[in-house]
Amino acid sequence: MRWVQERHFAEGQLIHERYRISRRLGTGSYGVTYLCEDIQTLQTCVLKRVYPLRGGHRRAQLIYDRECKAMAAIDHPCIPALIDTFLYHHYHCLVMTYMEGHNVGELIFEQGIRLNEREALQWMKPLVEIVTAIHHQGWVHRDISLSNVIYDQDQVYLIDLGLMWQQGEGTRSVALLDELVSGDQEEKRIRRALHVTSDFYGLGHLLLFLLYSHEEQSEEASIATEQSQGSWEDELSLHPRTHQMIRRMLLVEPAQPYDKIDEIAQEIDQIIAEIEMISN
């Protein structure tokens, strides 16, 4: 059964008599994504075949249902829009708009971008705006990571809505969705929290990766730093307000956590303004 699940769609294969596979985009804990051509509209799109590494068909159905529901509910140009859903040879499949660009991991570790503090904060601004829109619509993403944030020149996209939680819906409906993530038990608890602080934590870690890009260190060193709580405070020379903002986003005691994403957006604007004043 595992061998059957892990068989990939082939290049040129026609799925559901409509979507022709161009190439595989990526494989994760919840499924595989493919770049496709919709032969009816001649548009480029993304086909996601859902199969979690754990939990079997029941968990696949839950992830599929949740991602479809979230994509249909969230209205934002920087989040994929749902095009189609169907079963194909017992696989749960969904089709969405294609967000062109490179994810943060590719930009840092493959293309070697180098951002100073002001530039890193500037890169965070449009992403925070997207998360603000999600929160204002009553959802929490819960999976903000290097692979799920895409940059295309000045445009930013946030993808992969399979772990999203609708605020106020309770906990039972998402209990089976959560996958173990890297790090200690406390990090797992925060990253998958059914609360807006989950997204603040993800944003904080993403910002650290952008800031470390300026240090020109290896992927392995960056990951080790990210997993070593507190080490960034000694290794990065930051504006005091940037330092304090990251502590609040990562829930580092005794820093007071943020209550709303709007506070982070305002803080970033103010820090950028102060850095620019100093540099001038």
Secondary structure, DSSP 8 states (H G I E B T S, - for coil): -HHHHH----TT-EETTTEEEEEEEEE-SSEEEEEEEETTTTEEEEEEEE--SSSHHHHHHHHHHHHHHHHHH---TTS--EEEEEEETTEEEEEEE---SEEHHHHHHTS-----HHHHHHHHHHHHHHHHHHHHTTEE-----GGGEEEETTEEEE---TT-EETTS-SGGGTTT----SS-HHHHHHHT-SSTHHHHHHHHHHHHHHHHGGGT--HHHHHHHHHSTTHHHHH----HHHHHHHHHHTT-TTS---S-HHHHHHHHHHHHHHHHHHH-
